[in-house]
């Protein structure tokens, strides 16, 4: 259900792209109540969710490799490797460093959780004013679930998934610990993107993870009931698109 300024919204109050319309449909039919002070907040969430989906597709089409931390790599023009992850070099704009991951993918290698955080940043960068992005995220540290508090990732239990959400396929009988599971972006239309596996349905993602189980494994990989989302209402104040 969508509530804007106390009123139930059944029809979008603005023109939407086909993907935004799909997201609106999911929000409208959700068992959760999605509340907005103004329709601009709703539009911003639709824009940012669409940018999440497009960023995941762009990551899939990039030349970024799948890699554990020991063999990982980031472009040394922008990033410095530390024991905790990769930090921005002095005098580097966060926007330039995040863009480079997608534009110069062959210089990068990381695992699926880092890919998700990078996708979050890239989607936000495309959704808010660039100066605001550089002000909010001027001390970037990237690896695993390390992220700036202004990104506002919220993880909750539940199975009411909306396109643009991040979800998790758990692989209990993994062989290599790197394949204990796969963080994915829900793209809508029954498709998911996971770095190292690619784009596919839930069944295809589970099938891929099941090939990475230990010998004699009896438990299948499966989707768990949780989702991660950005703090859309907080980030909407920095948008210049609405």
C-alpha positions, 0 to 999 in steps of 0.5 A: 500500500502507498500512502502519500500525505495521508491518502491511499494512492492507487494511480501514479500521480506522475509519468513513469518509465516502464520499470518505475511503473513496475516498482510502483505496482510492487509498492502498491500491492505490498503488504507493508504500508509505504508512507510518504510526506509528499509525492516527491519522496515517492518519485525519488524512491522510484528513481533510485530503485530504477537506478539500483537495477540499472547499476546492477545490470551495468555491473554485470556488463562490466569487466569487474572480476570476482575475487576474494580480498587476498587477490582483490584489486582496485584502480590505484589511481583512486584507491589505496588498499588497507587491512580493512578494505580500499580507501579513497586516495587524498584529493580524489572525488568520491564520485570519480572513484565510484564511476571508475569502477563501472567505466574501467572495470578491468582494473577491479576485482572483488566479491559479491558483498562489495559489489552490492555496496558499490552498486548502492553508491553508484545508484545514489550518485545517479540520483542526487546532486554530485556535490552532495554525493561528494560531501556525504561520502568524502571518506569512502572505505569499501570492502564487504559491508563497510559503508558510510552511515549516510548511505543508510542501508536498512536490513529487515526480516521479511519476504515482501520484496520490491525491485531494487531490493538487495536479497540473499541466497544462502548456501549452507553446504558450501565448499569454499567459504566465499560461496556461503551465499550470494547477495543479489539485486532484485531486478524485477520480472523474476530476475536477480543479479549476483556478482560472480553468478550473473543475471538469472531467475531464483531457480538459476541462482540456486542451481549455480550455488548448488554446483559450489557445494561440498561433496555429499551435500544434501541441503540446497541453497535457498533465498532467505526472508530478508531484504536490504534497502536504502533510506530513501526519505533521507536521501531524497533531500539531496535530489535535483531531479524532483 
